[in-house]
């Protein structure tokens, strides 16, 4: 076998491991610790973990030749038991890794211990817990040792073989904590039998129970020099065992979770038992039995002669042979035995002087192929390490199923293959044998194995699977005419499966191609289902409308993902199909624009309706107007037109009287078109509505004239609505009066009484003289005597009231003239030291600058000035300058313009005084007075320091824009060149 392909390798670990203490007779290992027993009674401990080694002489105090019979090391490498034999009989010792000297197990004196079962689950570095010892005489003892006690805690007798007394050659023990306590499982072998003991409690109670029940054992004929029992430990649990018996290697799995009860009460945890016959280990006719054995996860290591044959436990085939480098002095005895270190995962072989290490390179490497050859596919897949290996396992499974005509199963396996066989080969296989079901299964399973990046392949396979589904559905319909009616038929099952497939593949199926396929196969319902999945709601809604299922169509439209455009598009058809459900749907959608539904509503309204039938369009329009507060004139006009066509005009009148814009600033009170509504009401002969519209349009004469045709009370109410135009109101009442007088019939005096009663209703607006022309010429004046006298009295009262008002006006005019005369005599006293509020110069001082202010004539030597009631005084020019600087631009320009005009007029006047002739001196003087009056009003209407002008100056900045340059000169700037400045010392 190629070295690179070896599963196990052999290395010399220690050439002279016995250290001249005799020949090696036995060996045990655990946790990188090896303990050797020699023919001279020595035990040698090699601790490869820490690199130390020491030896102990157990023959001290014993006479004659002494030899170590067996040594036993626990899996942790801390505890060791050794048995020595010689002239004085057998004796057993216990030693700890930390002890310099061993301790004699005195109670075992004379008993030859062949085997030890360690409690792997409970043992610690300082305590062995309970362990079992098997003797040459077929007895079992329990013992426990604590390192701190320096001696055994106890040794108890457990069991003895009575039926067939044989030596116990090997022991193994497993324990587990369960609800009922500690559960023990012990396996023991003799040269011919394998015993199993199990129970819950203590070891003593478990073995005591076998006094009343039979011991479970397996017996195999044949003889072997050394019967061995090995457990393979994985994650601190034994998973399978092997017994080196005289017939062969009896092995099997261990499942401590199983509870198989036998009639004798034992519980057996052994599964998948098998026997490897020794005849398979040799090519010739002579059968050679192994002298020793070791057990790995998948292999038996069998010592035959000086070679170790590695046998696969599953296939029972020899996979390789291991050779050892034996020295000449050890060749006579050769390899003595094998042992294993379960904790380190190593195996050892030894001869009389040397130790060899057998390492596992990669024993699980080809196990997938081993299981595959045995057709144990689950185990083969579990041991595959790359996709190519898994493909080969799936291929074998697929080919086997295909050969057995299990095509659906074969399709599932083919779909899992990615490399060893192409997609086209598999599909041709199923097409060639006309198996569309298997092909469809293959395609569906293949979709599950593809990654999201294979978008093109996924789409193609999905489309192909869609066509196969459709073909299957059509074939089922052809085969069974009752498939549609039978809900439990295969047809309905395939339909459900196909819909689930479309739902899963909606994102990868090409929309146009899939719809064409569904349409070509006539699968309308599936087409609608797929369109719904792809959110092609237009197709779905159109289908439901064609089927007359308006409610389903409206349910689709109510989805949040559906565009409102579809609402408008299908509104005419839906409202004709089911007006109630459609309107309810519209009312549930808050985002609809009712204006775009007008076409559908008009179409519905054009159809005849029963008298007692609810007009759904009116209901929706009322919802829009009253609940949604819609202000669209089109909606209001449509609702008004529908009201106008009803026999009862009460709803129309309520609608016309409702003020929809009430509460809004500068908003209209209604949103319908009054001209359109008037034409409509005139056409439909809704007279009361027309009267209301005329009145609303302020066409009161027309409103009253129309109202008089139907109801005088209505006409009077309309006439009474006019309040701000007395003449029009009187005119309207005259119209009503004329109609009332002409319409009244009966005795003349009765007509006159009714006419006079009508006058009282006008609240004094009409007099008897206003309505007299409406009576016939032959009416007697005596009939109106009382009314005429009453009217004359009213006129007399009005004349007297007017006289009083004239007298009051005359007295008021006299008072005003007296006040004006008093104002001309008003004066103010100015102190000689009084200063101007602006320039701070004295008001009464004559200077050249103020001698003649522009537009003013001086009074003696003084410049013109203003004095305000508050006491502030200002030169005229100073006041003009101050007011123009504080006033806004337009007002300042007006003041300056007035001043300019006054200046020009003053210049002309001075020329006239110098001898120039003026054609219009009087007119110029009048104009100057007028301009001066305007200027006084502009600058002296209030004191600039006490009036609004001063208050407005609060908002002005302290520094004016033109003073910015001066204010900037006061800014403090940082000194930038301090280094260049020199310090000058001044003399004191």
Secondary structure, DSSP 8 states (H G I E B T S, - for coil): --GGG-SEEEEEEESSTTTTSS-EEEEEEETTEEEEEETTSEEEEEETTTTEEEEEES-TT--S-EEEEEEEE-TTS-EEEEEEEETT--EEEEEETT-SS-EE-GGGTT--EEEEE--TTT--SSB--SEEEEETTSEEEEEEEEGGGTEEEEEEEEEE--SS-----EEEEEEEEETTEEEEEEEEE-SSEEEEEEEES-HHHHHHGGGSS--EEEE-----SS-EEEEEEETTEEEEEEEE-SSEEEEEEE-TT--EE-TTS-EE-EEEEEEEEGGGG-SSSS----SEEEE-SSEEEEEETTEEEEEETTT--EEEEE-----GGGTTT---EEEEETTTTEEEEE-SS-EEEEEES-TTTTHHHHHHHTT-HHHHHHT--SHHHHHHHHHHHHHHHHHTT-HHHHHHHHHT-SSSS-HHHHHHHHHHTT-HHHHHHHHHHHHHHS-TT-HHHHHHHHHHHHHHHHHHHHHHHHH-TTTTT-TTSHHHHHHHHHHHHHHHTTTTS-HHHHHHHHHHTT-HHHHHHHHHHTT-HHHHHHHHHHTT-HHHHHHHHTSTTS-HHHHHHHHHHHHHH-HHHHHHHHHH-TT--GGGGHHHHHHHHTS---TTS--HHHHHHHIIIIIS----HHHHHHHHHHHHTSS--HHHHHHHH--TTTTSTT--S--S-HHHHHHHHHHTT-HHHHHHHHHHTT-HHHHHHHHTTT-HHHHHHHHTT--S-HHHHHHHHHHHHHHHHHH--S-HHHHHHHHHHHHHHTTTSS-HHHHGGGS-TT--GGGGHHHHHHHHHHHHHHHHHHHHHHHHHHHHHHHHHHHHHHHTT------TT-B-TTT--BTT---TTTSS-TT---BTTB--EEE-TTS-EEEHHHHHHHHHHHS-HHHHHHHHHHHHHHHHHHHHHHHHHTT---S-HHHHHHHHHHHHHHHHHHHHSS-TTTSHHHHHGGGS-SS-GGGHHHHHTT-----S--TT--------
